[in-house]
């Protein structure tokens, strides 16, 4: 029994002293780990989009699956109290196999696609791309997604 306690204590001590472990960067991006509330910041666009409506600044990545048009079968982005609202008719999110976190805000003709690389447990860094249905040009901007309290 004493040997078992010693081995367990030794294993805990080794884990506690492991300087290569970084919980902020070892965050696994899965649908279950990213559900929650966020604040979005988008930097300067290159070039400036012709038609652009900023997506909401605060929103919730929900587990609810849509049934309407473009959202059908996709996991929805919900509004949060205190936000002026979402100017886009449809908005959804997904975790891609990379894994990357992808968010889409769309009117059906114009919108913003955001893709975030694997991030820490509270912040994702990525790129915003504005799109319109009549042009292949996609202006880009740096984007940051930060987890916030849903309260």
VENFEN-V520906 format. One record per pair of residues at least 12 apart in sequence whose ideal C-beta (glycine too) atoms are under 6 Angstrom apart, sorted by the first residue. I is the first residue (numbers start at 1). J is the second residue. Records with the same first field share a line. If there is no record, write none. Layout:
I = J / J
//
This chain:
24 = 120
25 = 120
27 = 120 / 121
29 = 95 / 99 / 101 / 118
31 = 95
34 = 61 / 101
35 = 61 / 63
36 = 147
37 = 60 / 80 / 148 / 150
38 = 145 / 147
39 = 58 / 146 / 148
40 = 57 / 145
41 = 144
42 = 128 / 141 / 143
43 = 141 / 142
45 = 139 / 141
47 = 139
49 = 130 / 139
51 = 110 / 132
52 = 130
53 = 87
55 = 105 / 112
56 = 83 / 86
58 = 80 / 83
59 = 77 / 80
60 = 78 / 80
61 = 93
62 = 76 / 78
64 = 76
70 = 90 / 106
71 = 90 / 92
74 = 92
75 = 92 / 93
76 = 92
77 = 91 / 93
88 = 105 / 106 / 107
89 = 107
90 = 106
91 = 105
92 = 104
100 = 115
101 = 116 / 124
102 = 115
109 = 133
110 = 132
111 = 131
112 = 128 / 130
113 = 129
114 = 128 / 143
115 = 127
116 = 145
122 = 147
123 = 146
124 = 145
125 = 144
126 = 143
127 = 140
128 = 141 / 143
//
